[in-house]
Amino acid sequence: MTAAKGTILVTGASGGLGSAITQQVASKPEFSSYHGLYTVRDLTRADALASLGTTHPHELLALDLTKLDDVRRVAGEINTRVSAGQLPPIRALILNAGFQDFGKQSWTADGLDTTFAVNYLGHWLLALLLLKSMDKEEGTKDPRNAATHAFDEPQYKTLVSDAARFDAVARGTWCPASEDPSWKSGFRRYAASKLCLVSMQHELQARLDGDPALSKIRVLGVDPGTMMSGLQRLAPWVIRVLIFKVVYPAVLFLNPDGESVRPTSRSAAEVLEAAMAETVGDGGKLPKGGYFYARTPRETSEESRDPEKRALVWSSTVALMDLKEGETALARWQ
């Protein structure tokens, strides 16, 4: 195990995109010298990973991103093993796990909105804690919206206005299902979590760049596009069955190389290209802090790039996560 070049860690590894990523790591020769760490919420429901075989060195880890104590436990165990030389440093940390409630809102044991906890808070904490185990020379972090009318109302056009608004989003009192029980409220909460994740991408990269010990680490974002996966399991029948099991498969069959609906295998390949810092487009090196869709660089929203709002989201997250001195290798973490 210690002879491996590095570790590739994937969260949500048993989902549609996650399992496609792990299958490609296991089957492609360019990844054969890497060790896989694949996290799933429930090890008894990880059948999608059963076909990885024994030739690819890998481990399955139970990780519930809704439980912050569990995130700290898993990160602590990984840091201890890397420090002891029992596990190679993390070459790529792929923050892939996702959740969308489609109006069926729920909360974690800590009183946080489940969508926000899974998509953003749990991943933020995991990434900060695992900086101790990242490959300081070649490490890459890869965080993971659709055009709808869910944000037409004026009160939803700007998400981050102050710390109170961030706290409301985190605790699920912003756009709650009790006010709007439709799938649109769930989509807004999902999009809010993704906006904060992209904001984290930009802010973390800026902080890493100013840290001599961590400045070579790249933080990249990839939009995998519309795919058939388990993300729609709580959606209304029309979305879950008619659209994602009838219409979209037909579209993909008729236009397998199109961009309106994409196979998980193609998105997985692009995620791995970004995570492993391979070349894209014209062959140039992937830029730090870059965001991509189908190998094409995209500019993220103005709100996600705004330095003041990024700092606000960061400081509010630090306070909510109760991060302590010594928990992360990042010098300017507060």
Sequence and secondary structure as in RCSB ss.txt:
>XXXX:A:sequence
MTAAKGTILVTGASGGLGSAITQQVASKPEFSSYHGLYTVRDLTRADALASLGTTHPHELLALDLTKLDDVRRVA
GEINTRVSAGQLPPIRALILNAGFQDFGKQSWTADGLDTTFAVNYLGHWLLALLLLKSMDKEEGTKDPRNAATHA
FDEPQYKTLVSDAARFDAVARGTWCPASEDPSWKSGFRRYAASKLCLVSMQHELQARLDGDPALSKIRVLGVDPG
TMMSGLQRLAPWVIRVLIFKVVYPAVLFLNPDGESVRPTSRSAAEVLEAAMAETVGDGGKLPKGGYFYARTPRET
SEESRDPEKRALVWSSTVALMDLKEGETALARWQ
>XXXX:A:secstr
 TTSSEEEEESSTTSHHHHHHHHHHHH GGGTTEEEEEEES GGG GGGGGG SSS EEEEE  TT HHHHHHHH
HHHHHHHHTTSS  EEEEEE      TT   B TTS BHHHIIIIIHHHHHHHHHGGGB TTT EEEE     ST
T SGGGS   SSHHHHHHHHTT SS TTT  SHHHHHHHHHHHHHHHHHHHHHHHHHHHT TTTTT EE EEE  
S  SGGGTTS HIIIIIIIIIIHHHHHHH TT SSS  HHHHHHHHHHHHTT  BTTTB   TT EEETTEE   
 HHHH HHHHHHHHHHHHHHHT  TTS S SS  
